[in-house]
Amino acid sequence: MQEMEMVRQKVYELERNQMQIKQRYDEDIARLRHEIEARGGPPSHVGVSGLPPHGGVSQPAPPAIGHGPSNLFGGIMANPPGPGNPGLVPPSQDQHQQHQQQGPPPHQMPQPQQGLQSGPYQGNYPQPPVVNGYGSQAQIASPGPGKPRNNRGPLGHTSTPQQSQPMSYPGASPQMGRPSPPPPFHNVGNMLADLDPDQVRSDQKREGADWFAIFNPNVRRVLDVELVHTILHESVVCCVRFSRDGRYVATGCNRSAQIFEVSTGNQVTKLQDDSVDKDGDLYIRSVCFSPDGLYLATGAEDKQIRVWDIQSRTIKTTFAGHEQDIYSLDFASNGRHIASGSGDHSVRVWDIEYNREILNLMIEDGVTTVAISPSGDYVAAGSLDKSVRVWDVRSGTIIARLDGMEGHKDSVYSVAFGPDGETLVSGSLDKTIKMWQLSPDNRGGMMGGGMIRGGRLVRTFEGHKDFVLSVALTPDGEWVLSGSKDRGVQFWNPRTGETQLMLQGHKNSVISVAPSPQGDLFATGSGDMRARIWKYGTYRGT
């Protein structure tokens, strides 16, 4: 037994050494390539891993959609701060300094190769394999337009800098063993990313060709999950949203919104404004269907809200008024009102029947996310200032401000109402999700220091390894979903705060998660230029 253990340790050491050598080699290739391009040379025709890229048409580099100095989403894809990197609304000065000190290091993001298959957990990454596929994030080029904008955001930064040089996607990584696994069956709580899939019992995981799910060994498994469709895009998928009847899913990416049939995964329409200057990029940050499914609203970097007639593929209405990029939209259940959130510090509500703005709510910092309650009576917003606010749509009165000691410790990037209209969840760059209960008996009540509260913290969900970028509740309110920069999607029990499962199915940040209003399905959009449709349901195993 001792001899076998010694042999096993020796093999692990050899594997580690091999991966370290490969990593240094990849880093040297990437550094040399960037030096050549920085001196005006042609792009390298060798991938980061040293393997030749695929022979297909070169794709534009996807944008970095993250927290950074030049806009709202500057570092989610791990871009370093500075000019030429992702551009949306900049954070406040103190947050900017904090993320400069604590931000993740830059890495190189390859382009995905269509049709390339690999074994479980490999994911075609150029870097060495790591435990459960979680590791260094990849650098992605800016989503900004090719031409500089006239408007400038706070701190003197351009709203969206120019996209950088595209980079080719290498072939599949060589088959190599993973590093030495941690001791088996150690209790990681909700940190399921710390588990090695090879050390998890077969009934506590589910595997596909390029994805896997780990189920929390500390709680009874009640869910199962499987991949239904993978939908390839030519750029980062910034957002995903289902139609109310669950038959279609819309995605927002560079210059276009696309609608796919859920049953087949086939594209049914592509909505693109051909009157826009064709130079540079124009990322669609948010999409949402009207309740009747006739219209799709899109919000973009050019500060315009377009309401499309889906059948005719024409623009029914365009709303102008925001002074910075639009990051979030939501249709009210009455089909008449649309809420929007922008880096210009405003939440606005628009009436598509009369084609006008009916409400303009200003706050102290950039608005990253908005949601309208199921009744249509309230609009919630998350902000760079770490707060969640809720207003009465009819009066414009703020009824809740959820922050302070119980609140998030960093920018809030996603909010969503529960089906009861009284529950609200929020996701933040502080890596947590929080569930709030709006309180009818104290809405608008004044607390110490004169702060409006109007709600209470129910619980905090902790388990993600990086920024939480998107949150949602299933239509029955039974599960909280979250997508993160750690590439994972987690299902949480809202009654206990425990995670049921962690799904690793993307090669970059999961920017958007959306459950189908009809249940059983959810969609994810990612920096890996893919949208995926998944099925979840009751676990039938023993």
C-alpha positions as CSV (number, residue, x, y, z in Angstrom):
1,M,0.0,0.0,0.0
2,Q,2.8,2.4,0.9
3,E,4.5,1.7,-2.5
4,M,1.2,2.4,-4.3
5,E,0.8,5.7,-2.5
6,M,4.3,6.7,-3.3
7,V,3.7,5.9,-7.0
8,R,0.5,7.9,-6.9
9,Q,2.2,10.9,-5.4
10,K,4.9,10.7,-8.0
11,V,2.4,10.7,-10.8
12,Y,0.7,13.7,-9.3
13,E,4.0,15.6,-9.1
14,L,4.8,14.8,-12.7
15,E,1.4,16.0,-13.8
16,R,1.8,19.2,-11.9
17,N,5.2,19.8,-13.4
18,Q,3.9,19.1,-16.9
19,M,1.1,21.6,-16.5
20,Q,3.4,24.3,-15.0
21,I,5.7,23.9,-18.0
22,K,2.7,24.2,-20.4
23,Q,1.4,27.2,-18.6
24,R,4.7,29.0,-18.8
25,Y,4.9,28.1,-22.5
26,D,1.4,29.5,-23.2
27,E,2.2,32.7,-21.3
28,D,5.4,33.2,-23.3
29,I,3.5,32.7,-26.6
30,A,0.8,35.2,-25.5
31,R,3.4,37.7,-24.4
32,L,5.3,37.5,-27.6
33,R,2.2,37.7,-29.7
34,H,1.1,40.9,-28.0
35,E,4.5,42.4,-28.3
36,I,4.5,41.8,-32.0
37,E,1.0,43.3,-32.4
38,A,1.9,46.3,-30.2
39,R,4.7,47.1,-32.6
40,G,2.4,47.1,-35.5
41,G,3.0,43.6,-36.7
42,P,0.3,41.3,-38.1
43,P,-1.7,39.1,-35.7
44,S,-0.1,35.9,-34.9
45,H,-1.4,32.8,-36.7
46,V,-0.5,30.6,-33.7
47,G,-3.0,30.0,-30.9
48,V,-2.2,30.7,-27.3
49,S,-1.6,27.0,-26.7
50,G,0.9,26.8,-29.6
51,L,-1.6,24.9,-31.8
52,P,-2.8,26.4,-35.1
53,P,-6.2,28.0,-34.9
54,H,-9.2,26.6,-36.8
55,G,-9.4,27.4,-40.5
56,G,-12.8,29.1,-40.3
57,V,-13.5,32.8,-40.8
58,S,-11.9,34.9,-38.1
59,Q,-14.5,36.1,-35.5
60,P,-14.3,39.5,-33.8
61,A,-13.1,39.3,-30.2
62,P,-15.9,39.3,-27.7
63,P,-16.3,42.2,-25.3
64,A,-15.3,42.4,-21.7
65,I,-18.5,42.9,-19.7
66,G,-17.3,43.6,-16.3
67,H,-16.4,46.0,-13.6
68,G,-13.8,48.5,-14.6
69,P,-12.7,52.2,-14.6
70,S,-14.1,53.1,-18.0
71,N,-17.6,51.7,-17.6
72,L,-20.1,49.6,-15.7
73,F,-18.9,46.2,-16.9
74,G,-15.2,46.8,-17.3
75,G,-13.7,43.8,-15.5
76,I,-16.2,41.0,-15.4
77,M,-14.2,39.3,-18.1
78,A,-11.0,40.1,-16.1
79,N,-9.8,42.9,-18.3
80,P,-7.2,45.1,-16.7
81,P,-8.2,48.8,-16.1
82,G,-7.1,51.3,-18.6
83,P,-7.9,52.7,-22.0
84,G,-9.0,50.3,-24.7
85,N,-10.7,48.0,-22.3
86,P,-14.4,47.4,-21.9
87,G,-16.5,50.5,-21.7
88,L,-19.7,51.2,-19.8
89,V,-20.4,53.4,-16.8
90,P,-17.5,53.8,-14.5
91,P,-17.8,53.1,-10.8
92,S,-17.5,55.7,-8.1
93,Q,-14.0,56.8,-7.2
94,D,-13.7,54.7,-4.1
95,Q,-15.0,51.6,-5.8
96,H,-12.6,52.2,-8.7
97,Q,-9.6,52.3,-6.3
98,Q,-10.8,49.2,-4.5
99,H,-11.1,47.2,-7.6
100,Q,-7.7,48.4,-8.9
101,Q,-6.2,47.0,-5.7
102,Q,-8.2,43.8,-5.6
103,G,-9.1,43.1,-9.2
104,P,-8.2,39.9,-10.9
105,P,-5.1,39.7,-13.1
106,P,-5.5,39.8,-16.9
107,H,-5.5,36.7,-19.0
108,Q,-6.1,35.9,-22.6
109,M,-9.4,34.8,-23.9
110,P,-9.5,32.5,-27.0
111,Q,-12.3,32.4,-29.5
112,P,-14.5,29.3,-29.5
113,Q,-14.1,26.8,-32.3
114,Q,-17.4,25.6,-33.6
115,G,-18.1,21.9,-33.6
116,L,-15.0,21.1,-31.4
117,Q,-15.7,18.3,-28.9
118,S,-13.8,17.2,-25.9
119,G,-14.1,15.1,-22.9
120,P,-15.8,16.2,-19.7
121,Y,-14.2,19.1,-17.8
122,Q,-11.8,19.9,-20.6
123,G,-13.9,22.6,-22.3
124,N,-11.2,23.3,-24.9
125,Y,-9.4,25.7,-22.5
126,P,-6.0,26.9,-23.6
127,Q,-4.8,26.9,-20.0
128,P,-4.1,23.7,-18.1
129,P,-7.0,21.8,-16.5
130,V,-8.1,22.9,-13.1
131,V,-10.4,21.4,-10.5
132,N,-14.0,21.5,-11.8
133,G,-13.1,23.8,-14.7
134,Y,-12.9,26.9,-12.4
135,G,-9.7,28.9,-12.8
136,S,-8.4,32.1,-14.2
137,Q,-10.8,34.2,-16.2
138,A,-9.9,35.1,-19.7
139,Q,-9.3,38.6,-21.1
140,I,-11.8,39.7,-23.7
141,A,-11.7,42.7,-25.9
142,S,-13.8,45.8,-25.4
143,P,-17.4,45.9,-26.5
144,G,-17.1,49.5,-27.4
145,P,-17.8,51.0,-30.9
146,G,-15.0,51.4,-33.4
147,K,-15.4,55.1,-33.3
148,P,-14.9,57.1,-30.1
149,R,-18.1,58.6,-28.7
150,N,-18.6,62.3,-28.1
151,N,-20.2,61.8,-24.7
152,R,-17.8,61.0,-21.8
153,G,-18.7,59.3,-18.6
154,P,-17.7,60.3,-15.1
155,L,-14.0,60.4,-14.2
156,G,-13.3,61.6,-17.8
157,H,-13.5,58.1,-19.4
158,T,-15.1,57.5,-22.7
159,S,-18.4,55.6,-22.4
160,T,-17.2,52.7,-24.4
161,P,-13.7,52.4,-25.7
162,Q,-12.7,50.9,-29.1
163,Q,-12.6,47.1,-29.5
164,S,-9.2,45.7,-29.6
165,Q,-7.5,43.3,-32.0
166,P,-9.4,39.9,-32.4
167,M,-7.6,36.8,-31.4
168,S,-7.9,33.3,-32.8
169,Y,-9.2,30.3,-30.9
170,P,-6.7,27.4,-30.5
171,G,-7.5,23.7,-30.9
172,A,-8.4,21.4,-28.1
173,S,-6.0,21.2,-25.2
174,P,-3.9,18.1,-25.0
175,Q,-5.3,15.4,-22.8
176,M,-3.6,15.8,-19.4
177,G,-4.4,14.7,-15.9
178,R,-5.7,17.2,-13.4
179,P,-3.6,18.5,-10.5
180,S,-3.6,16.6,-7.3
181,P,-7.1,16.5,-6.0
182,P,-8.1,17.8,-2.5
183,P,-8.8,15.2,0.1
184,P,-12.1,13.5,-0.9
185,F,-15.4,14.2,0.7
186,H,-14.3,17.3,2.7
187,N,-17.2,19.6,3.7
188,V,-17.1,22.7,1.5
189,G,-20.6,24.0,2.4
190,N,-22.0,25.9,-0.5
191,M,-18.6,26.3,-2.2
192,L,-19.3,23.4,-4.6
193,A,-16.6,24.8,-6.9
194,D,-14.1,23.5,-4.4
195,L,-15.1,19.9,-5.0
196,D,-13.2,17.8,-7.5
197,P,-15.7,16.1,-9.8
198,D,-13.6,12.9,-9.8
199,Q,-14.0,12.7,-6.1
200,V,-17.7,13.1,-6.0
201,R,-20.0,10.1,-5.9
202,S,-21.8,9.2,-9.1
203,D,-25.2,10.1,-7.7
204,Q,-23.9,13.6,-6.8
205,K,-22.9,14.7,-10.3
206,R,-24.2,14.8,-13.8
207,E,-21.9,14.9,-16.8
208,G,-22.2,15.9,-20.5
209,A,-19.6,16.2,-23.3
210,D,-18.5,19.7,-22.3
211,W,-20.4,20.4,-19.1
212,F,-21.1,18.9,-15.6
213,A,-23.2,19.6,-12.6
214,I,-22.3,18.8,-8.9
215,F,-25.0,18.4,-6.4
216,N,-24.5,19.4,-2.8
217,P,-23.5,16.3,-0.8
218,N,-24.7,18.0,2.4
219,V,-28.4,18.2,1.3
220,R,-30.8,15.7,-0.2
221,R,-30.7,15.8,-4.0
222,V,-34.1,16.7,-5.4
223,L,-33.1,18.2,-8.8
224,D,-31.7,16.9,-12.0
225,V,-30.4,19.0,-14.9
226,E,-29.5,18.4,-18.5
227,L,-28.5,20.4,-21.6
228,V,-31.1,20.9,-24.3
229,H,-29.6,23.2,-26.9
230,T,-26.3,25.1,-27.5
231,I,-26.8,28.2,-29.6
232,L,-23.6,29.6,-31.1
233,H,-23.2,33.4,-31.6
234,E,-20.6,35.6,-33.3
235,S,-20.0,37.7,-30.2
236,V,-20.6,37.7,-26.4
237,V,-24.1,36.9,-25.4
238,C,-25.0,39.8,-23.1
239,C,-28.5,38.8,-22.2
240,V,-31.1,36.0,-22.5
241,R,-34.9,36.2,-22.0
242,F,-37.8,33.9,-22.6
243,S,-41.2,34.9,-24.1
244,R,-44.0,34.6,-21.6
245,D,-45.4,31.5,-23.3
246,G,-42.0,29.8,-23.1
247,R,-41.9,29.1,-26.9
248,Y,-39.1,31.5,-27.7
249,V,-35.9,32.8,-26.2
250,A,-34.2,36.0,-27.2
251,T,-30.5,36.9,-27.0
252,G,-28.7,40.2,-27.2
253,C,-25.2,40.4,-28.7
254,N,-23.2,42.7,-31.0
255,R,-25.5,44.7,-33.2
256,S,-28.4,42.4,-33.1
257,A,-31.0,40.7,-31.0
258,Q,-31.9,37.1,-32.1
259,I,-34.9,35.0,-31.4
260,F,-34.8,31.2,-31.3
261,E,-37.5,28.5,-31.1
262,V,-37.0,26.8,-27.8
263,S,-38.2,23.4,-29.0
264,T,-35.6,23.2,-31.8
265,G,-33.0,25.7,-30.9
266,N,-33.4,27.2,-34.4
267,Q,-33.2,30.9,-35.1
268,V,-36.5,32.3,-36.2
269,T,-35.6,36.0,-36.6
270,K,-32.7,38.4,-36.3
271,L,-33.5,42.0,-35.4
272,Q,-30.8,44.6,-36.5
273,D,-31.1,48.3,-37.1
274,D,-29.4,48.8,-40.5
275,S,-29.7,52.6,-40.2
276,V,-27.0,52.6,-37.5
277,D,-23.4,53.4,-38.4
278,K,-21.8,50.1,-39.4
279,D,-18.4,50.9,-38.1
280,G,-17.4,49.5,-34.7
281,D,-19.6,47.6,-32.3
282,L,-23.0,48.1,-30.8
283,Y,-23.8,45.6,-28.0
284,I,-27.4,44.9,-27.1
285,R,-27.2,44.8,-23.3
286,S,-30.8,43.9,-22.5
287,V,-33.8,42.3,-24.3
288,C,-37.4,41.6,-23.1
289,F,-40.6,40.4,-24.7
290,S,-43.9,42.1,-24.4
291,P,-46.4,39.8,-22.5
292,D,-48.3,39.0,-25.7
293,G,-45.1,38.1,-27.5
294,L,-45.6,40.5,-30.3
295,Y,-42.8,42.9,-29.5
296,L,-39.2,42.7,-28.3
297,A,-37.6,45.7,-26.6
298,T,-33.8,46.1,-26.8
299,G,-31.5,48.4,-24.9
300,A,-28.1,49.2,-26.3
301,E,-24.8,51.1,-26.0
302,D,-26.1,53.9,-28.2
303,K,-28.6,55.0,-25.4
304,Q,-31.6,54.0,-27.5
305,I,-34.5,51.7,-26.6
306,R,-36.0,50.1,-29.7
307,V,-39.3,48.3,-29.6
308,W,-39.4,45.8,-32.4
309,D,-42.5,44.3,-34.1
310,I,-41.2,40.7,-34.2
311,Q,-43.3,39.5,-37.1
312,S,-42.4,42.3,-39.5
313,R,-38.9,42.8,-38.1
314,T,-39.5,46.6,-38.0
315,I,-39.0,49.1,-35.3
316,K,-42.4,50.1,-33.8
317,T,-41.0,52.7,-31.4
318,T,-37.7,54.2,-30.4
319,F,-37.2,55.9,-27.0
320,A,-34.4,58.4,-26.6
321,G,-33.5,60.3,-23.5
322,H,-30.9,58.3,-21.6
323,E,-27.5,59.9,-21.6
324,Q,-25.4,56.8,-21.1
325,D,-25.6,53.1,-22.2
326,I,-28.7,51.2,-21.3
327,Y,-28.0,48.1,-19.3
328,S,-31.4,46.7,-18.3
329,L,-35.0,46.6,-19.5
330,D,-38.2,45.1,-18.2
331,F,-41.7,45.0,-19.7
332,A,-44.6,45.5,-17.3
333,S,-47.4,42.8,-17.2
334,N,-49.8,45.3,-18.7
335,G,-47.8,45.3,-21.9
336,R,-47.8,49.0,-22.0
337,H,-44.9,50.2,-19.8
338,I,-41.2,49.5,-20.1
339,A,-38.6,50.2,-17.3
340,S,-35.0,51.0,-18.2
341,G,-31.8,51.5,-16.3
342,S,-28.8,53.3,-17.5
343,G,-25.3,54.5,-16.5
344,D,-26.7,58.0,-16.5
345,H,-28.0,57.4,-12.9
346,S,-31.6,57.1,-13.9
347,V,-34.5,54.7,-13.9
348,R,-37.1,55.6,-16.5
349,V,-40.5,54.2,-17.3
350,W,-41.9,54.6,-20.9
351,D,-45.4,54.3,-22.3
352,I,-45.4,52.5,-25.7
353,E,-49.0,53.4,-26.3
354,Y,-48.3,57.1,-26.2
355,N,-44.6,56.8,-27.1
356,R,-43.4,58.9,-24.2
357,E,-41.5,58.9,-21.0
358,I,-43.8,58.9,-18.0
359,L,-41.3,58.6,-15.1
360,N,-37.7,59.6,-14.5
361,L,-36.1,58.5,-11.2
362,M,-32.6,59.9,-10.5
363,I,-30.2,58.3,-8.0
364,E,-26.6,59.0,-7.0
365,D,-24.8,56.4,-9.2
366,G,-25.1,54.2,-12.3
367,V,-28.1,51.9,-12.6
368,T,-27.1,48.4,-13.6
369,T,-30.4,46.5,-13.4
370,V,-34.2,47.0,-13.2
371,A,-37.2,44.8,-12.6
372,I,-40.9,45.4,-12.5
373,S,-43.1,43.6,-10.0
374,P,-45.6,41.0,-11.4
375,S,-48.4,43.4,-10.6
376,G,-46.7,46.3,-12.4
377,D,-47.0,48.5,-9.3
378,Y,-43.3,48.6,-8.4
379,V,-40.0,49.0,-10.1
380,A,-36.8,47.9,-8.4
381,A,-33.2,48.9,-9.4
382,G,-29.7,47.9,-8.4
383,S,-26.9,50.3,-8.6
384,L,-23.1,50.8,-8.4
385,D,-23.6,52.4,-5.0
386,K,-24.4,48.9,-3.5
387,S,-28.1,49.7,-3.0
388,V,-31.4,48.2,-4.1
389,R,-34.2,50.7,-4.4
390,V,-37.9,50.1,-5.0
391,W,-40.4,52.8,-6.2
392,D,-44.1,53.0,-6.6
393,V,-44.6,53.3,-10.4
394,R,-47.8,55.4,-10.2
395,S,-46.4,58.1,-7.8
396,G,-42.7,57.8,-8.3
397,T,-42.3,57.5,-4.5
398,I,-39.5,55.4,-3.2
399,I,-40.8,52.7,-0.9
400,A,-37.7,50.8,0.0
401,R,-33.9,51.3,0.0
402,L,-32.1,48.1,0.9
403,D,-28.5,48.7,1.9
404,G,-26.5,49.5,5.0
405,M,-25.1,47.0,7.4
406,E,-27.3,44.2,6.0
407,G,-26.8,45.2,2.4
408,H,-24.3,44.4,-0.3
409,K,-20.7,45.4,0.1
410,D,-20.2,46.1,-3.6
411,S,-22.1,47.1,-6.7
412,V,-25.4,45.4,-7.3
413,Y,-25.6,43.9,-10.9
414,S,-28.9,42.1,-10.9
415,V,-32.4,42.3,-9.2
416,A,-35.5,40.1,-9.7
417,F,-38.9,39.9,-8.1
418,G,-40.4,36.7,-6.9
419,P,-43.8,35.6,-8.2
420,D,-45.5,37.0,-5.0
421,G,-44.3,40.5,-5.8
422,E,-43.1,40.9,-2.2
423,T,-39.9,39.0,-2.5
424,L,-36.8,40.4,-4.2
425,V,-33.4,38.9,-4.9
426,S,-30.2,40.8,-5.7
427,G,-26.8,39.7,-6.9
428,S,-23.6,41.7,-6.4
429,L,-19.9,41.9,-7.1
430,D,-19.4,41.0,-3.5
431,K,-20.1,37.4,-4.7
432,T,-23.3,37.1,-2.7
433,I,-27.0,36.9,-3.4
434,K,-29.5,38.5,-1.0
435,M,-33.2,37.8,-0.6
436,W,-35.3,40.7,0.7
437,Q,-38.9,40.9,1.9
438,L,-40.8,44.1,1.1
439,S,-42.9,45.0,4.1
440,P,-46.4,46.4,3.4
441,D,-46.7,47.6,7.0
442,N,-43.5,49.8,7.0
443,R,-43.0,50.8,3.3
444,G,-41.7,54.2,3.2
445,G,-41.1,54.2,7.0
446,M,-38.1,56.3,8.2
447,M,-35.4,54.5,10.1
448,G,-32.4,55.8,12.0
449,G,-30.5,58.5,10.1
450,G,-33.6,59.3,8.0
451,M,-33.0,56.3,5.6
452,I,-36.0,54.8,3.9
453,R,-36.0,51.0,4.4
454,G,-39.4,49.5,3.7
455,G,-38.1,45.9,3.7
456,R,-35.9,43.4,5.5
457,L,-33.1,41.0,4.7
458,V,-34.4,37.4,4.7
459,R,-31.0,35.7,4.0
460,T,-27.7,35.9,2.2
461,F,-26.6,33.2,-0.2
462,E,-22.8,32.6,-0.2
463,G,-21.0,30.1,-2.4
464,H,-19.9,31.7,-5.6
465,K,-16.2,32.2,-6.1
466,D,-16.5,35.5,-8.0
467,F,-18.9,38.3,-9.0
468,V,-22.6,37.4,-9.2
469,L,-23.8,38.9,-12.5
470,S,-27.4,37.6,-12.8
471,V,-30.1,36.3,-10.5
472,A,-33.7,35.1,-11.0
473,L,-36.4,33.1,-9.3
474,T,-38.2,30.2,-10.9
475,P,-41.8,31.0,-11.7
476,D,-43.0,28.8,-8.8
477,G,-40.6,30.6,-6.4
478,E,-39.1,27.3,-5.4
479,W,-35.5,28.1,-6.5
480,V,-33.2,31.0,-6.8
481,L,-30.9,30.9,-9.9
482,S,-27.6,32.8,-10.1
483,G,-24.9,33.2,-12.8
484,S,-21.4,34.3,-12.0
485,K,-18.0,35.3,-13.3
486,D,-16.8,32.0,-11.9
487,R,-18.5,30.4,-15.0
488,G,-21.0,28.6,-12.8
489,V,-24.8,28.6,-12.4
490,Q,-26.2,27.7,-9.0
491,F,-29.7,26.7,-7.8
492,W,-30.4,27.8,-4.2
493,N,-33.1,26.8,-1.8
494,P,-34.7,30.1,-0.8
495,R,-36.0,28.7,2.5
496,T,-32.6,27.4,3.8
497,G,-30.0,29.4,1.8
498,E,-28.3,26.1,0.8
499,T,-27.2,25.5,-2.8
500,Q,-28.7,22.4,-4.5
501,L,-26.4,22.3,-7.4
502,M,-23.6,24.0,-9.3
503,L,-23.6,23.8,-13.1
504,Q,-20.4,24.4,-15.1
505,G,-21.4,24.7,-18.7
506,H,-19.6,27.7,-20.1
507,K,-16.0,28.7,-20.8
508,N,-16.4,32.2,-19.5
509,S,-18.5,34.4,-17.3
510,V,-22.2,33.5,-17.1
511,I,-23.6,37.0,-17.7
512,S,-27.3,36.2,-17.9
513,V,-29.6,33.6,-16.5
514,A,-33.3,33.4,-17.2
515,P,-35.9,30.8,-16.2
516,S,-38.8,30.0,-18.6
517,P,-42.1,31.4,-17.3
518,Q,-43.5,28.0,-18.0
519,G,-41.1,26.2,-15.8
520,D,-38.7,23.3,-16.4
521,L,-36.3,25.2,-18.6
522,F,-33.7,28.0,-18.1
523,A,-31.3,29.8,-20.4
524,T,-27.8,31.1,-19.9
525,G,-25.7,33.6,-21.8
526,S,-22.0,33.9,-21.6
527,G,-18.8,35.6,-22.6
528,D,-17.9,32.4,-24.5
529,M,-20.3,33.5,-27.3
530,R,-22.8,30.8,-26.5
531,A,-26.4,30.8,-25.2
532,R,-27.5,27.5,-23.8
533,I,-31.0,26.1,-22.9
534,W,-31.2,23.7,-20.0
535,K,-33.8,21.5,-18.5
536,Y,-34.3,21.0,-14.8
537,G,-36.7,18.8,-12.9
538,T,-37.2,16.3,-10.1
539,Y,-34.4,13.9,-9.5
540,R,-35.7,10.3,-10.1
541,G,-32.6,8.5,-8.9
542,T,-32.2,6.5,-5.7
